[in-house]
Amino acid sequence: MASTADKVAVVTGANRGIGLEVARELARAGFKVVLTCRDESKGKKVQSQLLSEGLNVDVRAVDVTESGSIRDLDLYLRKKYGRLDVLVNNAGIMLDHFEDGQPVMSIIDCDLTEVRKTMETNVYGAISVIKELLPLMKENHYGRIVNVSSGLGQMSEMGAGYAGYRLSKAALNALTCMVADELTSENIIVNACCPGWVRTDMGGKHAARSVEEGADTIVWLCQAQDGSPSGKLFRDREEQPW
C-alpha cells in the first residue's frame, strides 16, 4: 500500500468553501492534491494562496457536466501520477428559489428547468466523474470515494423546500449505496458525508459551522482504513440514517 505521501487525491469544486478546505487539509496530511474547478483562473488564485501557506497543490480546470473535460482529467492523472487514491465529489450547486428569505415550500411550484440543471451537476456530474476515474483506482486496487451530500437529502428527515437540492442529494445518497455495493471486492470504500450547515457562499454567513468543521468528516473518510464501512452516510464521524 502506498504511503500518504504517495497518494493522489482529486477534489472537485475546490476553489472555495468546503472543497477548498478539504484540499487544504489533505495537502497538510501529505496527499498530492489535484484541486479542480470550472474556472482555471480561480483555481490558480487558490493555488497561490495555498502555496503561501506552504502547501503545493495541483490545479486542473474541470467541468463535471462535460464528459470531455473529465476525460482530460483522467488522461492527465495517468500521465503525471499514474494513480488515483482519493476522489471527493464536492462540486455542487443550489438554484432553488427563495421568497422573503425562505425557500419555496411547494414541490409543485418548483422550476423544473432549475431542478434538471441541479441534477446535472450534483448527481450526473458525480456519476460521470466516478465512471471515468474509477478504472485508475481499480488498477491500483485501492480507492476512497467521498460524495459530499446533505441532511436535506436524508429520506429519514425529508421535508418540503429546496426541491432541486433535496432531490439531487437524495439521488447522490442512492448513488453512494449503489457504487459501494458494486465495489465490495475492490478495496474501494465509498461513502457520503453531510458536512452540516456551513458558513460558505452557499450556506451563508449565519450558518452554524465553520468550513473546518464541515471538512473534518470528509477528510476523515478520505483516510479510512481497509475494511472500514462502505455505502454509508456520515456526519461528525458518526453513521447517520439514510
N, C-alpha and C positions, 0 to 999 in steps of 0.2 A: 504493500500500500504506500502511496506517495505521502511524503510529509506535507504539513500545511504549506510550507514554503514552496512546494512544487505544484500545489493545487491551483486550478484556474476557476474563477467564479465570474459568471455573467449576471449583471443586474440590469433589468430593463427599466426604462423610465426613471433613470437615476440622476438626472440633472438637478433635482431639488427634492425637498421633503423627505419622506421615509426612505425612498430609494437611494438618495444621496447619503443619508446616514448609514444605511446598510452597507453601501460601497465603502464608506469611510471605515466602519468598524471591521469589515472583512479585511481591508488592507492593513489595518492595525494588527489584525490577528495573523498576518503573514501571507494571505492569499494574493495571487496575481489577479487583480480585479479588472475586468473589462466592463466599463461603465457605458451603457448605451442610452441614447435619447434621439428623438427625431431631428433636432436641430444641432448640427455639429458645432456651431459657434458657441452655443450654450454649454455643450459638453467640454469644449476646450477651456472655457472660462472656469468651469468647475475643476477641471484637471489642474489648472494653475493654482486654484485655491487650495486643493489638496496637496499639491507639491510644496506649497508654502508651509504646510503642516508636517512635511517630511514624508508624505505618502505619495508614491509613484503609481498612478493607475493608468490603464489604457482606456482610450475613448473611441467608440465607433458610432456613427450615425445609423440608426436602425428605426424603421417604421414597422411596428408589429402587424400592421394591416396590409403590408406589401410583401408578397412571397419572395420577390427578387431581393429585397433588402435583407430578409432573414437568411436567404441562401448565401448572400455575400458574406454575412457574418460567419456562417458555418465554414466557408472556404478560408476566411481569414484566421479563424481559430485553428483549423487544421494546419495551415501553413506556418503560423507563428508559434503555436503552442503544442499542437498535436494531441490535445486532450481537452476535456471539459469535465470538471468535477462538481460544480455547483451552478444551478440555474435558479434565479429569483425572478419570478414573473410578477413584477411590480407595476408595469405600465398599466394605467387605468384612467378612465375619465368618468365624470359625473355631470350629466347635462339636464337633469330633472329641473323643471320649472318651480319657482318659488313665488308665492303671493303673500305680501305683508310679512316677509321674513320667514314664512313657513312653507314646507314642501306641499305641492298639490296632493291632496289626500286620496282622490279617487283614481283607481287604475283605469276607469272608463274614460277619464279626461286626459290621459297621458298623450303625449305626442309620439306616435309610433315611429316616425322618422328618426327621432332622437333615441328612442329605445333601440332601434336597429343599429344605429351608429355606436351606441354604448356597448351593445353585444359584440359588435365587430372588433372593438378594441379589447374589451375586458375578458371576453370568452374566446372568440375565434382567433384573436391575436395570440393568446396563451396556447391554444391548441397548435397553431402554426409554428410557434417557436419550439414547442416540445417536439413536434413531428420532425422538424429539421435538425435539431441539435441532439436528440436522443441517441441516434446511431453512434455519435462520437463518445457519449458516455458508455454505451454498451461495449465499445471496442476496448475500453479500459476496465470493464466490469466493476464500475463504481460510479455513483452519482447521488446527488441530493437535489431534489426539486422542491421549491417552496413557492406556493401560489398565495399571493397577498390578497386575502379575502376581507370579509367584514361581518360583524354581527348582524348587519342589516340583511344578510343573505341566509341567516340561520332559519331553517324551517321551524325549529322549536320556538322561535320568537318572532315569526313572520307577522308583519303588520302592514298598514297602509302607508302611502307616501313613498317617495324616491323610487318610483316604479321601475325605470330602466336600470338603475343601480342595483336595486334589490334583486331583480330578475337575473342580472348578469352575475352577481356574486353567488346566488343560489346555484346557477349553472356552473360556475367555476368550482364550487364545492363538489358538485357531482362529477365534474371532470377529474378532480383530485382523486376521488374514490376509484373511478374507472381506470385511470393510468396506474395508480398504485397496485390495483388488483392484477393488471397485466404484467407488472414488473416484479412480482414476488420472488422470482428466482434469479434476478439480475443484480442484486445488491445495489439497487437504485431506490432510495427511500423518497416517497412523495407525500407531502403534507400541505395543508392550508393553514394560514395564520390570520387571526383577527388582531390587528395592532391596537384596536381601540380608537377612541375619538382623539385625534392627534392635531396639534397646532401646526397645520400646513396650509398651503393655498386652498386645498380642498376642504380641510377640516375647519378652517377659520381660526381667528386669534383667541376665541373664547373656549376652544376645546380644552379638555381636562388634562391631556397628556403632552409631554414633550416628544420631539422626534426620537430622542434617545430611548425613551420608554417604549415608543411604538416599534422601534427597530429591534429591541432586545430579543424577543422570542424568535423573530425571523433569523437573526444571526445565530442563535442557539440551534435552531433546526438545521441550518446550513452545516453545522458541525456535528450532526447526530452520529453516534457510534453505530457500527454494523449491528444489525439485529434490532435496532430501535423501531418503535411503532411507525407504521406507514398507512396512508389512507385516512388520516385523522385531521381534526381541526383543533388548533391550539390557541390559547390566549394566556398571557402571563406564564408561559411554560407549563400550563395545565391543559389536559384534553377537555374539549367542550362538546356538548351535544350538537348534532347537525341541525 
